[in-house]
Amino acid sequence: MADLSKKEKKVSKSKNYDVSSGVLKRKAKFCPKCGPGVFMAEHKDRAACGRCGYMESKKK
């Protein structure tokens, strides 16, 4: 059974989009392997896809 005392931070999908003057702008990057609709998670040193495991390192 999972430990329910830990609280995970969940990012709502609305944080990945910005609507201004009727134009939809996607803030997060899409996974190049999975295609449009699958966002990559932004970490401090990398961007990773939670679906396929693809990862891109960020340059310093």
N, C-alpha and C positions, 0 to 999 in steps of 0.2 A: 504494500500500500504506500502511496506517495506521501511525503511529508507535506502537510498542508500549512505548516507554520511559515514556510518560506514564501515570500511574496515576489512574484516575477514582474518585472516591468514589461508592460505590453504597449507597443506603439500602435496607435489607432491608424487605420488606413488613410484617414483624412490628413494626417501629417505629411504624407507623401505627395499631396497635390496642393496646388495653389490656384485659386480662381480669382482672376482680376479682369475687370471690364469684359466679362463674358468669355474669356479665353482660359482654357484649362492648361496648366503648366505642371509637368511631372518633375518633382524635386529629386527623387531617388533614381539611381541608375538601374536599368533592366539587365538581367542576366543574358549574356551573349549566347549561351547554350540553350537555355529554356525559352528565350524569346520574350516578346512583349507580354506584359501582365505579371511577370515574376520579378519583383524587386530584389535588389541585393542589399544586404544589411551593411551598414556603415559602422566599422569599428575604428579604433584609434590608428591602427597600423595596416588595416586591410579592408577590403570589401568582399563579402562572402554571400553565396547563394545558399539558402537553407533547403532548397529542393534537390539540387543535383550535387552540391558540394564544391562548385567552382569557386576559386578564390583569386583575387588580384591584390598584390601587395602595393602599398602606397609608398612613393618615394619620399625621402626626407628632404 
